[in-house]
Amino acid sequence: MAALQFLVRGDLPVPVGARVYALHPAGLDGAAVTLVAAADLAAVLA
């Protein structure tokens, strides 16, 4: 399973394939990671 990272900004390195929740995702490559929206966060954590 891919890691889940919580970021304020998308300015930190993340592993390819990781799931990422970022308040400000600019700078993250949506093709390399799975961006998790706030609306989907509860389902991801369940």
PLY file of the C-alpha trace (Angstrom):
ply
format ascii 1.0
element vertex 46
property float x
property float y
property float z
element edge 45
property int vertex1
property int vertex2
end_header
0.00 0.00 0.00
1.26 3.47 -0.82
2.06 5.92 1.94
-0.34 8.70 2.90
1.28 12.06 3.46
-0.31 15.23 4.82
1.22 18.47 3.54
0.41 22.14 3.92
2.14 22.91 0.62
3.27 20.55 -2.11
6.92 21.51 -1.71
8.29 18.35 -0.08
9.46 15.20 -1.86
6.95 12.36 -1.88
7.39 8.80 -3.14
5.96 7.94 -6.54
2.55 6.35 -6.05
1.98 7.92 -2.63
-1.41 9.25 -1.61
-1.13 12.92 -0.68
-3.49 15.35 1.02
-2.18 18.89 0.57
-3.94 22.13 1.47
-2.01 23.85 -1.34
-1.03 21.11 -3.84
0.74 23.36 -6.37
4.04 21.77 -7.25
2.85 18.18 -6.86
2.74 16.02 -9.98
-0.76 14.55 -10.14
0.51 11.90 -12.57
3.08 10.62 -10.06
0.98 10.72 -6.87
-2.68 10.30 -5.94
-4.05 13.59 -4.67
-6.66 13.10 -1.95
-9.35 15.77 -1.73
-10.73 16.97 1.60
-14.09 15.39 0.79
-12.41 11.98 0.34
-10.13 12.18 3.38
-12.55 10.47 5.79
-12.94 7.50 3.44
-9.16 7.19 3.04
-8.68 7.13 6.82
-11.49 4.60 7.46
0 1
1 2
2 3
3 4
4 5
5 6
6 7
7 8
8 9
9 10
10 11
11 12
12 13
13 14
14 15
15 16
16 17
17 18
18 19
19 20
20 21
21 22
22 23
23 24
24 25
25 26
26 27
27 28
28 29
29 30
30 31
31 32
32 33
33 34
34 35
35 36
36 37
37 38
38 39
39 40
40 41
41 42
42 43
43 44
44 45
